[in-house]
C-alpha cells in the first residue's frame, strides 16, 4: 500500500471518527435539552400547585368572613328587635301613667277643696310631680333603649373588628375582649 492510499484511508477513518463523535454530541445535546424541559415543566407545575393552594386558602378565608359577617348582622338585628319590644312596653306603661294623671289630678283637687286653701297648692304640686313622673319614665325608657342599642352596636362593631382581623390572619380577638 502506498502512502497515498494510507493517507486516504486515514482521512476516511478520521472523517468516520469525526462523524461518530458528532452523532454522540448530538445525542448528548438532545438529552440535556430534554432534561432542561422536564425541569422547567416540574417548576411550572410546582408554581401552579402553590398558586392553587393560595387561592383555596383565600377562598376559605373569604367564605368564613362572609359567614361571620352575616351571623353578626343577624345577631345585631335580633338584639335590636328585643330592645324595641322592651322599650314599647315601657312606653305603653308611661302612656298609661300619663292618661291616669288626669283622674288622679281630679282626686287631688277634690281633696284640696275639702281641705283648706293651703292644701290646694299642695295638690297642684302633687299633680305636677305626677305628670313629671310619667314624663320621667318615658324619658328613662327612651334613654334606656338608646343605651341598649348603642351597647348592642358597640358589641357588634367589636365582633366585626375581630371578624376583619381573622380575615387577615389575626385570631387574637383583642377588640373589646370584655364580654
N, CA, C and O of each residue as an XYZ file, in Angstrom:
716
protein
N       0.822     -1.166      0.000
C       0.000      0.000      0.000
C       0.869      1.232      0.000
O       1.903      1.346      0.659
N       0.391      2.083     -0.746
C       1.173      3.282     -0.915
C       0.761      4.307      0.115
O      -0.281      4.223      0.765
N       1.599      5.228      0.216
C       1.323      6.246      1.241
C       0.082      7.033      0.898
O      -0.554      7.579      1.800
N      -0.295      7.116     -0.374
C      -1.479      7.852     -0.779
C      -2.733      7.098     -0.343
O      -3.719      7.692      0.092
N      -2.668      5.818     -0.468
C      -3.809      5.011     -0.063
C      -3.921      5.082      1.461
O      -5.014      5.183      2.019
N      -2.756      5.024      2.117
C      -2.759      5.089      3.577
C      -3.307      6.436      4.037
O      -4.040      6.501      5.024
N      -2.970      7.470      3.359
C      -3.440      8.800      3.727
C      -4.941      8.896      3.484
O      -5.677      9.473      4.284
N      -5.386      8.318      2.358
C      -6.811      8.355      2.051
C      -7.578      7.559      3.086
O      -8.642      7.985      3.535
N      -7.037      6.383      3.479
C      -7.692      5.572      4.496
C      -7.709      6.308      5.838
O      -8.712      6.282      6.552
N      -6.623      6.949      6.168
C      -6.557      7.708      7.419
C      -7.569      8.845      7.391
O      -8.208      9.125      8.405
N      -7.725      9.503      6.245
C      -8.683     10.600      6.127
C     -10.105     10.072      6.278
O     -10.946     10.699      6.922
N     -10.365      8.902      5.671
C     -11.704      8.312      5.762
C     -11.981      7.912      7.205
O     -13.069      8.155      7.728
N     -10.972      7.285      7.854
C     -11.142      6.874      9.262
C     -11.355      8.105     10.138
O     -12.187      8.073     11.044
N     -10.627      9.177      9.890
C     -10.776     10.408     10.671
C     -12.160     10.996     10.465
O     -12.788     11.473     11.410
N     -12.641     10.961      9.211
C     -13.963     11.502      8.912
C     -15.038     10.682      9.602
O     -16.011     11.223     10.127
N     -14.845      9.348      9.595
C     -15.815      8.483     10.260
C     -15.801      8.726     11.777
O     -16.853      8.768     12.415
N     -14.611      8.882     12.339
C     -14.494      9.145     13.776
C     -15.128     10.479     14.116
O     -15.822     10.615     15.124
N     -14.876     11.483     13.244
C     -15.455     12.808     13.477
C     -16.977     12.742     13.428
O     -17.652     13.330     14.273
N     -17.527     12.023     12.435
C     -18.979     11.962     12.307
C     -19.584     11.156     13.449
O     -20.687     11.470     13.897
N     -18.885     10.117     13.935
C     -19.377      9.352     15.074
C     -19.386     10.240     16.323
O     -20.341     10.218     17.099
N     -18.337     11.006     16.505
C     -18.269     11.946     17.654
C     -19.369     12.988     17.549
O     -20.004     13.353     18.539
N     -19.578     13.455     16.337
C     -20.631     14.462     16.114
C     -21.989     13.875     16.484
O     -22.795     14.569     17.104
N     -22.267     12.644     16.134
C     -23.533     11.979     16.468
C     -23.702     11.826     17.970
O     -24.784     12.059     18.508
N     -22.608     11.425     18.658
C     -22.663     11.277     20.113
C     -22.948     12.619     20.765
O     -23.763     12.714     21.683
N     -22.258     13.673     20.274
C     -22.503     15.021     20.832
C     -23.954     15.440     20.599
O     -24.560     16.079     21.459
N     -24.505     15.090     19.461
C     -25.906     15.412     19.161
C     -26.841     14.719     20.126
O     -27.800     15.322     20.608
N     -26.570     13.451     20.413
C     -27.411     12.732     21.371
C     -27.307     13.337     22.768
O     -28.301     13.455     23.483
N     -26.084     13.717     23.144
C     -25.890     14.318     24.473
C     -26.627     15.660     24.565
O     -27.240     15.972     25.586
N     -26.560     16.444     23.493
C     -27.246     17.737     23.493
C     -28.756     17.528     23.576
O     -29.441     18.250     24.301
N     -29.281     16.543     22.838
C     -30.711     16.239     22.886
C     -31.143     15.819     24.280
O     -32.204     16.217     24.762
N     -30.307     15.009     24.924
C     -30.610     14.553     26.287
C     -30.635     15.742     27.239
O     -31.537     15.841     28.072
N     -29.670     16.640     27.135
C     -29.597     17.825     28.007
C     -30.818     18.713     27.800
O     -31.388     19.217     28.768
N     -31.224     18.909     26.551
C     -32.407     19.736     26.267
C     -33.651     19.089     26.873
O     -34.483     19.774     27.468
N     -33.775     17.779     26.724
C     -34.921     17.074     27.298
C     -34.945     17.209     28.815
O     -36.011     17.394     29.402
N     -33.773     17.117     29.460
C     -33.703     17.259     30.918
C     -34.089     18.667     31.345
O     -34.792     18.838     32.341
N     -33.636     19.687     30.601
C     -33.973     21.075     30.929
C     -35.473     21.321     30.781
O     -36.086     21.998     31.606
N     -36.053     20.764     29.720
C     -37.502     20.931     29.521
C     -38.289     20.241     30.646
O     -39.283     20.781     31.131
N     -37.847     19.067     31.048
C     -38.520     18.348     32.144
C     -38.427     19.147     33.442
O     -39.405     19.230     34.184
N     -37.271     19.733     33.723
C     -37.081     20.549     34.936
C     -37.978     21.781     34.890
O     -38.574     22.164     35.897
N     -38.067     22.390     33.726
C     -38.917     23.569     33.573
C     -40.388     23.188     33.787
O     -41.128     23.933     34.429
N     -40.810     22.060     33.264
C     -42.196     21.595     33.443
C     -42.483     21.326     34.913
O     -43.557     21.669     35.407
N     -41.525     20.711     35.622
C     -41.722     20.467     37.059
C     -41.841     21.788     37.820
O     -42.658     21.906     38.732
N     -41.032     22.776     37.449
C     -41.093     24.092     38.108
C     -42.437     24.768     37.867
O     -43.014     25.348     38.787
N     -42.945     24.696     36.621
C     -44.245     25.291     36.329
C     -45.353     24.586     37.098
O     -46.258     25.237     37.620
N     -45.288     23.267     37.172
C     -46.292     22.507     37.915
C     -46.250     22.867     39.394
O     -47.290     23.000     40.038
N     -45.058     23.022     39.922
C     -44.903     23.374     41.333
C     -45.493     24.763     41.612
O     -46.192     24.954     42.607
N     -45.212     25.723     40.737
C     -45.757     27.077     40.916
C     -47.281     27.082     40.766
O     -47.973     27.794     41.493
N     -47.796     26.298     39.837
C     -49.250     26.222     39.652
C     -49.908     25.629     40.890
O     -50.967     26.099     41.306
N     -49.308     24.617     41.481
C     -49.854     23.998     42.687
C     -49.833     24.986     43.857
O     -50.783     25.041     44.637
N     -48.761     25.760     43.981
C     -48.667     26.756     45.055
C     -49.737     27.834     44.869
O     -50.358     28.264     45.841
N     -49.953     28.267     43.637
C     -50.976     29.283     43.373
C     -52.366     28.739     43.693
O     -53.197     29.458     44.248
N     -52.624     27.490     43.353
C     -53.917     26.879     43.642
C     -54.132     26.785     45.155
O     -55.238     27.016     45.642
N     -53.086     26.451     45.887
C     -53.186     26.362     47.349
C     -53.521     27.732     47.944
O     -54.376     27.831     48.823
N     -52.860     28.776     47.474
C     -53.118     30.132     47.978
C     -54.547     30.553     47.643
O     -55.230     31.144     48.480
N     -55.003     30.254     46.432
C     -56.367     30.605     46.042
C     -57.376     29.872     46.916
O     -58.380     30.459     47.317
N     -57.132     28.618     47.213
C     -58.037     27.839     48.063
C     -58.092     28.431     49.468
O     -59.172     28.581     50.039
N     -56.932     28.766     50.024
C     -56.894     29.348     51.372
C     -57.620     30.695     51.398
O     -58.334     30.997     52.354
N     -57.442     31.496     50.360
C     -58.113     32.789     50.290
C     -59.627     32.593     50.197
O     -60.388     33.304     50.855
N     -60.057     31.647     49.395
C     -61.500     31.375     49.270
C     -62.079     30.924     50.606
O     -63.185     31.327     50.965
N     -61.354     30.103     51.339
C     -61.829     29.642     52.655
C     -61.950     30.829     53.612
O     -62.941     30.955     54.331
N     -60.933     31.700     53.615
C     -60.990     32.877     54.496
C     -62.153     33.792     54.115
O     -62.857     34.297     54.989
N     -62.355     34.008     52.813
C     -63.444     34.885     52.374
C     -64.800     34.291     52.754
O     -65.703     35.016     53.170
N     -64.940     32.986     52.614
C     -66.193     32.329     52.984
C     -66.450     32.472     54.485
O     -67.566     32.794     54.890
N     -65.436     32.237     55.305
C     -65.566     32.372     56.761
C     -65.911     33.814     57.134
O     -66.743     34.051     58.009
N     -65.273     34.765     56.472
C     -65.540     36.179     56.724
C     -66.999     36.501     56.407
O     -67.666     37.180     57.188
N     -67.494     36.021     55.274
C     -68.883     36.281     54.893
C     -69.846     35.655     55.898
O     -70.826     36.291     56.288
N     -69.584     34.424     56.319
C     -70.451     33.763     57.303
C     -70.455     34.523     58.617
O     -71.515     34.743     59.202
N     -69.280     34.925     59.086
C     -69.198     35.653     60.361
C     -69.917     36.997     60.274
O     -70.589     37.405     61.222
N     -69.779     37.682     59.146
C     -70.424     38.979     58.971
C     -71.949     38.829     58.973
O     -72.651     39.622     59.601
N     -72.454     37.818     58.276
C     -73.905     37.584     58.241
C     -74.411     37.228     59.636
O     -75.449     37.730     60.068
N     -73.682     36.365     60.340
C     -74.080     35.986     61.697
C     -74.121     37.219     62.606
O     -75.070     37.402     63.368
N     -73.110     38.042     62.521
C     -73.030     39.234     63.363
C     -74.183     40.192     63.056
O     -74.785     40.748     63.976
N     -74.494     40.389     61.777
C     -75.598     41.280     61.393
C     -76.938     40.723     61.891
O     -77.778     41.475     62.384
N     -77.136     39.402     61.762
C     -78.373     38.794     62.248
C     -78.502     38.938     63.760
O     -79.580     39.232     64.278
N     -77.399     38.731     64.457
C     -77.427     38.839     65.919
C     -77.770     40.275     66.341
O     -78.547     40.478     67.275
N     -77.196     41.259     65.659
C     -77.497     42.659     65.971
C     -78.968     42.955     65.703
O     -79.617     43.627     66.506
N     -79.501     42.466     64.592
C     -80.914     42.695     64.280
C     -81.802     42.082     65.363
O     -82.784     42.698     65.778
N     -81.469     40.885     65.820
C     -82.250     40.245     66.880
C     -82.170     41.032     68.186
O     -83.169     41.175     68.890
N     -80.976     41.544     68.510
C     -80.835     42.348     69.731
C     -81.678     43.616     69.651
O     -82.346     43.997     70.613
N     -81.634     44.259     68.489
C     -82.415     45.499     68.329
C     -83.906     45.214     68.431
O     -84.647     46.011     69.007
N     -84.355     44.099     67.885
C     -85.769     43.747     67.974
C     -86.175     43.549     69.428
O     -87.217     44.046     69.855
N     -85.369     42.837     70.182
C     -85.664     42.629     71.604
C     -85.693     43.941     72.374
O     -86.550     44.151     73.232
N     -84.762     44.808     72.064
C     -84.714     46.114     72.731
C     -85.974     46.914     72.397
O     -86.563     47.542     73.277
N     -86.386     46.893     71.125
C     -87.582     47.629     70.721
C     -88.826     47.116     71.434
O     -89.679     47.908     71.832
N     -88.938     45.798     71.599
C     -90.089     45.226     72.310
C     -90.100     45.718     73.752
O     -91.143     46.124     74.265
N     -88.949     45.684     74.401
C     -88.862     46.148     75.799
C     -89.237     47.627     75.906
O     -89.967     48.022     76.814
N     -88.743     48.424     74.994
C     -88.999     49.864     75.057
C     -90.475     50.151     74.782
O     -91.057     51.032     75.415
N     -91.090     49.419     73.844
C     -92.521     49.631     73.589
C     -93.339     49.343     74.852
O     -94.301     50.055     75.144
N     -92.966     48.321     75.587
C     -93.675     48.008     76.831
C     -93.501     49.146     77.840
O     -94.456     49.536     78.511
N     -92.294     49.669     77.942
C     -92.047     50.779     78.870
C     -92.816     52.035     78.442
O     -93.374     52.747     79.277
N     -92.837     52.290     77.143
C     -93.568     53.461     76.652
C     -95.073     53.314     76.879
O     -95.750     54.293     77.193
N     -95.599     52.095     76.721
C     -97.027     51.858     76.991
C     -97.332     52.107     78.469
O     -98.354     52.702     78.809
N     -96.445     51.652     79.331
C     -96.628     51.889     80.770
C     -96.611     53.389     81.068
O     -97.430     53.883     81.842
N     -95.684     54.100     80.455
C     -95.612     55.549     80.659
C     -96.873     56.229     80.152
O     -97.366     57.169     80.775
N     -97.403     55.758     79.014
C     -98.642     56.333     78.471
C     -99.818     56.089     79.411
O    -100.638     56.980     79.630
N     -99.900     54.876     79.967
C    -100.976     54.581     80.929
C    -100.874     55.505     82.142
O    -101.871     56.058     82.607
N     -99.657     55.658     82.639
C     -99.480     56.560     83.780
C     -99.863     57.986     83.401
O    -100.455     58.710     84.201
N     -99.530     58.375     82.201
C     -99.834     59.729     81.749
C    -101.355     59.932     81.625
O    -101.875     60.974     82.025
N    -102.071     58.928     81.067
C    -103.532     59.023     80.948
C    -104.190     59.065     82.323
O    -105.148     59.810     82.530
N    -103.692     58.285     83.242
C    -104.275     58.233     84.592
C    -103.980     59.498     85.393
O    -104.572     59.716     86.450
N    -103.089     60.312     84.908
C    -102.741     61.547     85.612
C    -103.964     62.438     85.793
O    -104.137     63.056     86.844
N    -104.811     62.503     84.770
C    -105.983     63.385     84.862
C    -106.942     62.931     85.960
O    -107.455     63.752     86.721
N    -107.184     61.608     86.040
C    -108.111     61.147     87.089
C    -107.493     61.349     88.472
O    -108.191     61.728     89.413
N    -106.201     61.101     88.600
C    -105.559     61.336     89.901
C    -105.553     62.821     90.231
O    -105.714     63.205     91.389
N    -105.370     63.648     89.223
C    -105.382     65.093     89.450
C    -106.756     65.548     89.975
O    -106.826     66.396     90.865
N    -107.835     64.992     89.433
C    -109.184     65.340     89.907
C    -109.367     64.919     91.361
O    -109.965     65.646     92.154
N    -108.855     63.756     91.701
C    -108.945     63.289     93.094
C    -108.200     64.245     94.011
O    -108.696     64.616     95.075
N    -107.010     64.638     93.591
C    -106.226     65.567     94.411
C    -106.982     66.887     94.589
O    -106.975     67.468     95.674
N    -107.635     67.358     93.518
C    -108.357     68.635     93.605
C    -109.572     68.512     94.543
O    -109.872     69.429     95.307
N    -110.252     67.381     94.470
C    -111.423     67.190     95.356
C    -110.981     67.189     96.810
O    -111.643     67.777     97.665
N    -109.885     66.541     97.086
C    -109.366     66.535     98.448
C    -108.960     67.942     98.859
O    -109.190     68.358     99.995
N    -108.361     68.662     97.939
C    -107.907     70.016     98.262
C    -109.073     70.949     98.540
O    -108.988     71.802     99.424
N    -110.192     70.792     97.773
C    -111.353     71.651     98.015
C    -111.968     71.351     99.386
O    -112.475     72.242    100.068
N    -111.909     70.090     99.764
C    -112.469     69.730    101.070
C    -111.610     70.282    102.196
O    -112.109     70.550    103.289
N    -110.383     70.445    101.946
C    -109.479     70.983    102.963
C    -109.301     72.478    102.742
O    -110.089     73.103    102.033
N    -108.320     73.021    103.317
C    -108.090     74.464    103.256
C    -107.379     74.851    101.973
O    -106.947     73.988    101.209
N    -107.260     76.123    101.742
C    -106.623     76.657    100.533
C    -105.159     76.224    100.452
O    -104.604     76.107     99.359
N    -104.551     75.992    101.577
C    -103.145     75.555    101.582
C    -103.015     74.174    100.943
O    -102.011     73.870    100.298
N    -104.025     73.355    101.125
C    -103.964     72.017    100.548
C    -104.158     72.059     99.035
O    -103.689     71.163     98.334
N    -104.833     73.071     98.523
C    -104.997     73.209     97.073
C    -103.631     73.388     96.402
O    -103.347     72.800     95.358
N    -102.810     74.206     97.024
C    -101.460     74.410     96.493
C    -100.668     73.098     96.497
O     -99.925     72.798     95.562
N    -100.847     72.333     97.566
C    -100.169     71.044     97.665
C    -100.649     70.082     96.571
O     -99.846     69.327     96.022
N    -101.938     70.101     96.251
C    -102.496     69.233     95.202
C    -101.914     69.605     93.839
O    -101.595     68.727     93.038
N    -101.778     70.895     93.581
C    -101.188     71.327     92.303
C     -99.745     70.804     92.172
O     -99.323     70.349     91.109
N     -99.024     70.886     93.265
C     -97.644     70.380     93.247
C     -97.613     68.860     93.038
O     -96.779     68.341     92.295
N     -98.546     68.152     93.714
C     -98.593     66.694     93.557
C     -98.956     66.315     92.119
O     -98.384     65.380     91.558
N     -99.906     67.042     91.526
C    -100.294     66.764     90.133
C     -99.124     67.027     89.189
O     -98.878     66.250     88.267
N     -98.399     68.136     89.424
C     -97.239     68.446     88.578
C     -96.174     67.369     88.719
O     -95.565     66.944     87.737
N     -95.958     66.932     89.967
C     -94.984     65.857     90.177
C     -95.431     64.565     89.490
O     -94.606     63.830     88.947
N     -96.715     64.294     89.515
C     -97.249     63.098     88.878
C     -97.029     63.148     87.352
O     -96.632     62.162     86.732
N     -97.299     64.319     86.777
C     -97.044     64.473     85.338
C     -95.556     64.288     85.044
O     -95.171     63.628     84.079
N     -94.747     64.880     85.886
C     -93.297     64.746     85.702
C     -92.854     63.291     85.834
O     -91.935     62.850     85.145
N     -93.519     62.547     86.729
C     -93.203     61.132     86.878
C     -93.457     60.391     85.570
O     -92.605     59.630     85.110
N     -94.626     60.609     84.969
C     -94.936     59.965     83.686
C     -93.947     60.369     82.606
O     -93.481     59.528     81.837
N     -93.626     61.651     82.549
C     -92.651     62.134     81.566
C     -91.263     61.557     81.860
O     -90.519     61.189     80.951
N     -90.936     61.489     83.156
C     -89.626     60.941     83.534
C     -89.482     59.473     83.149
O     -88.435     59.053     82.656
N     -90.536     58.700     83.374
C     -90.489     57.279     82.997
C     -90.335     57.145     81.491
O     -89.609     56.278     81.004
N     -91.024     58.009     80.761
C     -90.899     57.977     79.294
C     -89.471     58.315     78.876
O     -88.900     57.661     78.003
N     -88.900     59.340     79.503
C     -87.514     59.723     79.181
C     -86.553     58.590     79.537
O     -85.643     58.274     78.770
N     -86.760     57.987     80.697
C     -85.896     56.873     81.115
C     -86.006     55.713     80.128
O     -85.000     55.098     79.774
N     -87.223     55.417     79.685
C     -87.415     54.316     78.731
C     -86.686     54.604     77.419
O     -86.022     53.728     76.865
N     -86.816     55.822     76.933
C     -86.163     56.185     75.663
C     -84.641     56.162     75.812
O     -83.929     55.647     74.950
N     -84.157     56.728     76.920
C     -82.706     56.711     77.138
C     -82.191     55.289     77.325
O     -81.109     54.953     76.844
N     -82.960     54.453     78.020
C     -82.577     53.049     78.192
C     -82.500     52.341     76.850
O     -81.567     51.581     76.590
N     -83.490     52.596     75.996
C     -83.469     51.997     74.651
C     -82.232     52.447     73.891
O     -81.527     51.626     73.304
N     -81.965     53.755     73.901
C     -80.796     54.275     73.176
C     -79.504     53.673     73.706
O     -78.614     53.324     72.932
N     -79.402     53.552     75.029
C     -78.199     52.985     75.631
C     -78.039     51.511     75.247
O     -76.944     51.074     74.891
N     -79.133     50.750     75.320
C     -79.036     49.326     74.957
C     -78.737     49.155     73.475
O     -77.982     48.259     73.097
N     -79.311     49.992     72.641
C     -78.987     49.921     71.206
C     -77.516     50.246     70.971
O     -76.827     49.566     70.211
N     -77.053     51.295     71.637
C     -75.656     51.672     71.480
C     -74.739     50.543     71.947
O     -73.749     50.227     71.287
N     -75.078     49.933     73.099
C     -74.264     48.813     73.591
C     -74.272     47.658     72.603
O     -73.235     47.040     72.359
N     -75.436     47.363     72.034
C     -75.525     46.270     71.054
C     -74.710     46.603     69.805
O     -74.038     45.734     69.249
N     -74.769     47.861     69.366
C     -73.997     48.254     68.176
C     -72.496     48.219     68.457
O     -71.710     47.788     67.614
N     -72.106     48.678     69.650
C     -70.682     48.631     70.004
C     -70.191     47.183     70.051
O     -69.113     46.869     69.546
N     -70.992     46.304     70.663
C     -70.607     44.884     70.714
C     -70.513     44.297     69.311
O     -69.600     43.529     69.009
N     -71.464     44.667     68.459
C     -71.426     44.158     67.078
C     -70.207     44.708     66.337
O     -69.570     43.992     65.565
N     -69.889     45.972     66.573
C     -68.701     46.548     65.925
C     -67.431     45.871     66.418
O     -66.517     45.620     65.632
N     -67.365     45.575     67.710
C     -66.202     44.856     68.242
C     -66.081     43.484     67.585
O     -64.999     43.061     67.178
N     -67.237     42.794     67.491
C     -67.212     41.482     66.839
C     -66.781     41.614     65.388
O     -66.051     40.763     64.880
N     -67.231     42.692     64.701
C     -66.857     42.874     63.296
C     -65.362     43.158     63.171
O     -64.724     42.711     62.218
N     -64.800     43.902     64.132
C     -63.352     44.139     64.108
C     -62.607     42.811     64.233
O     -61.627     42.571     63.528
N     -63.085     41.942     65.146
C     -62.447     40.627     65.293
C     -62.614     39.795     64.035
O     -61.695     39.076     63.640
N     -63.784     39.885     63.395
C     -64.017     39.161     62.136
C     -63.039     39.649     61.081
O     -62.439     38.849     60.364
N     -62.878     40.968     60.987
C     -61.953     41.530     59.993
C     -60.524     41.106     60.305
O     -59.748     40.819     59.394
N     -60.174     41.065     61.587
C     -58.823     40.633     61.961
C     -58.588     39.176     61.579
O     -57.512     38.810     61.107
N     -59.635     38.332     61.797
C     -59.467     36.920     61.411
C     -59.264     36.788     59.914
O     -58.555     35.885     59.471
N     -59.868     37.666     59.121
C     -59.678     37.624     57.667
C     -58.223     37.859     57.313
O     -57.708     37.277     56.358
N     -57.563     38.711     58.079
C     -56.151     38.985     57.789
C     -55.224     38.041     58.543
O     -54.008     38.228     58.514
N     -55.767     37.039     59.215
C     -54.934     36.027     59.857
C     -54.682     36.268     61.329
O     -53.943     35.499     61.944
N     -55.266     37.314     61.931
C     -55.060     37.604     63.356
C     -56.224     37.011     64.134
O     -57.331     37.548     64.080
N     -56.001     35.915     64.857
C     -57.051     35.235     65.599
C     -57.045     35.628     67.079
O     -57.552     34.869     67.905
N     -56.499     36.767     67.432
C     -56.317     37.107     68.835
C     -57.589     37.608     69.525
O     -57.619     37.632     70.756
N     -58.631     38.005     68.806
C     -59.875     38.530     69.384
C     -59.598     39.628     70.410
O     -60.180     39.613     71.494
N     -58.735     40.563     70.092
C     -58.340     41.611     71.033
C     -59.384     42.711     71.151
O     -59.437     43.376     72.185
N     -60.220     42.931     70.135
C     -61.176     44.034     70.175
C     -62.256     43.745     71.202
O     -62.937     42.724     71.118
N     -62.415     44.625     72.158
C     -63.486     44.563     73.146
C     -63.583     43.187     73.779
O     -64.657     42.586     73.776
N     -62.510     42.686     74.308
C     -62.465     41.318     74.823
C     -63.171     41.159     76.160
O     -63.066     40.088     76.759
N     -63.869     42.140     76.652
C     -64.531     42.094     77.964
C     -65.977     41.634     77.845
O     -66.870     42.331     78.327
N     -66.242     40.498     77.230
C     -67.618     40.019     77.031
C     -68.123     39.316     78.259
O     -69.261     38.846     78.277
